């Protein structure tokens, strides 16, 4: 669903085409299908089939007590757009994701630039590893860590208490959710930006500088336009991941803070309202897809104008 | 602004961001040794008791075992399906190749919650149809986690195959080796680093999965991540910090080893 948006950012290695086959094609292609068939069938059966089934269910009707009644109705989607509670959930998800993504871009760009232009190769490898490692510790562990810091009696309040400031309520606030999300998403942004800045010829920057451009001008007029595809890819990746965030909003946002992914879980697994839960899941994917595609088109148009 | 000053600003921002990403993990490790009965700062003393308590709690111990089992099966499944598929994707050009590649990488881009919800519904339908338990059983988890690991395996193994010249395989075949012999005696040894990295990475990706598993765990069959989250919903104490520390240690070691075989930052 979101592949068009993130594949550019996430799949640079696997897209290299193999050399064109030479002769004997008919005989040589049979094994290709034999080798890919098991994996293909597995993904079709375990992912695409269930997704299609869930889409069908989103058109069913929910009757309390008997779960689901076969129907062909858009009621579940209509309910989403008529109910102000769910609009608010979507609204919260959107602004939290937009803000977190923006903060990731602002904080991530200097880091990526530093890694490419100023760190030695040895240090670049070490720092990248240090940035990527926390990402793979799992959402549960990273969220637990933020709870230790942001809790009412947490590290942050202990530190500001020690210097005589009164404690701040952080847990269960949108601020805390944004902090948690940014720490999850930053590594994705940094790694994406780093690989794009890597491809920008450093001589272009030296040339601009030797012609008298200040560093900020060089950044704004040379680096930024050239890094735009990476900025777009990183931004979309972070936005998509944050739209779908689960652990952070549930644990750091608390029981009265609602974002889309936890709401999908609540409807499908707890309320057992499959038709509505399914509709929520598809609304979430559709909104994400429409926004990322629009951003893609807009930025690409802009990019073309710049490069002319 | 001088060049030196500019460089210092970048270095300072990088240090701050690193601290922001890494320090929380340091805090959770630190807290796991606190002697305080109720989690608070500063520490009144230090102890290892929380580690013993964590292992005594059924939910964490069983969750850990289930997670390891599931991750091992996920690795096996993703290698069995992913290595042959990667070989075909890199070595052959055939109609539908791009579509198959996109499909195999798609589990990575479909949001975990959405894929998990869909699989949950499909499992329940299948249960009604076949009259067997699937949701909340190990096989159900295995399927979900194989799906989570597969795209990473395909990506890492195709990357290492792209870097290997097909002329080695052609040489072996022109000397009379069959396809299987060529694969096991020539291809496999050369791409072994990619496969090791894929196995380690798949293990980690499966071990830390939360969003898909949350739909598929059942009573008594919970992965460690789900156990952690349900514990955290009600308490935050040094027990959970001890579990987190053990997890950080295990995953840290696995990733450092896997980084020796294939650069981790390139997996994203």
Interface residues (C-beta under 8 A of the other chain):
Chain A: X1 X2 X3 X6 X7 X10 X11 X13 X14 X15 X16 X17 X18 X19 X20 X21 X28 X29 X31 X32 X33 X34 X35 X36 X38 X39 X40 X42 X43 X44 X46 X47 X48 X49 X50 X51 X53 X54 X57 X107 X108 X110 X111 X113 X114 X115 X117 X118 X125 X127 X128 X129 X130 X131 X132 X133 X134 X136 X137 X138 X139 X140 X141 X142 X143 X144 X145 X146 X147 X148 X149 X151 X153 X154 X155 X158 X159 X182 X183 X186 X187 X188 X190 X191 X192 X194 X214 X215 X240 X243 X244 X246 X247 X250 X251 X261 X264 X265 X268 X269 X274 X277 X278 X281 X284 X285
Chain B: X1 X3 X6 X7 X9 X10 X11 X13 X14 X17 X18 X20 X21 X22 X24 X25 X27 X28 X31 X39 X40 X41 X42 X80 X81 X82 X84 X85 X87 X88 X89 X90 X91 X92 X93 X94 X97 X100 X101 X102 X103 X104 X105 X106 X107 X108 X109 X110 X111 X112 X113 X114 X115 X117 X118 X119 X120 X121 X122 X125 X143 X144 X146 X147 X150 X154 X155 X158 X159 X162 X166 X179 X204 X205 X207 X208 X210 X211 X214 X215 X225 X228 X229 X232 X233 X236 X240 X241 X244 X247 X248 X251 X252 X255 X256 X259 X263 X264 X265 X266 X268
